[in-house]
């Protein structure tokens, strides 16, 4: 196999500026629709005046289900965020059935969650054994300040807690949690869609390859792999099937860069290549010049 390395001089400072590091997210599970016994838009105010400030204080970005609108697959995106977000807040106030369902899904995977509820709500029997923070439903400013502080402290403590101390039924009953596979096998339909995205991105980046101004998706025969050490990422992305480059390790300017994890669409609808380096995610836009500087290497 080829072991030729790309040793072009690269301005590391520019590369570092280009790489986007993922902000930690807190998915908020709470009532969204109008709820009997509460004033109109009550839970919107809880979100705005208690939960968002608490998340910001604990260095998390709060995300609520009704804020997810960048994709046609909204339900799937919500389910993914329930399971994969760094942490979650679940507001048990009013004992909303949808909230309890989403909490059950989160707990099935033994994911870290902070439970909160107002003083009006009787603690549901299902979660009586779990720790939770109470807040004042009147949202009085003096109490709200204390509530924000206590929720922020709970977020920080829960996120930094040992995995064996997760506040969930899985730990309470000492059972095995559901698992998310390290590598998701793409269905034929999803593979076709991803290959189409690849072809479009390549045609946008290199319009001179075609005399036509129209973007068309062609069936191009790509290599099934294996890839070779020393090949550039942009070459592999253009010439190999998607699964052939998944989990490949790449270096940049003879320094470790990360393992390729695929393409992710951010909240603004922009697509990025995702690389993982020592549990840190790095994001590069599809037309990033850095992609031509990445070469496959042995992962250690």
Secondary structure by P-SEA (a helix, b strand, c coil): ccccccccccaaaaaaaabbbbcbbbbbbcccccccccccaaaaaaaaccaaaaaaaabbbbbcccccccccaaaaaaaaaaccccbbbbbcccccaaaaaaaaaaaaaccbbbbbbcccccccccccccccccccccccaaaaaaaaaaaaaaaaaaaacccccccccccccccccbbbbcbbbbcaaaaaaaaaaaaaaaaaaccccccccbbbbcccccccccccccccaaaaaacccccccccbbbbccccccccccccccccccbbbbbbbcccbbbbbcccccccccbbbcccc
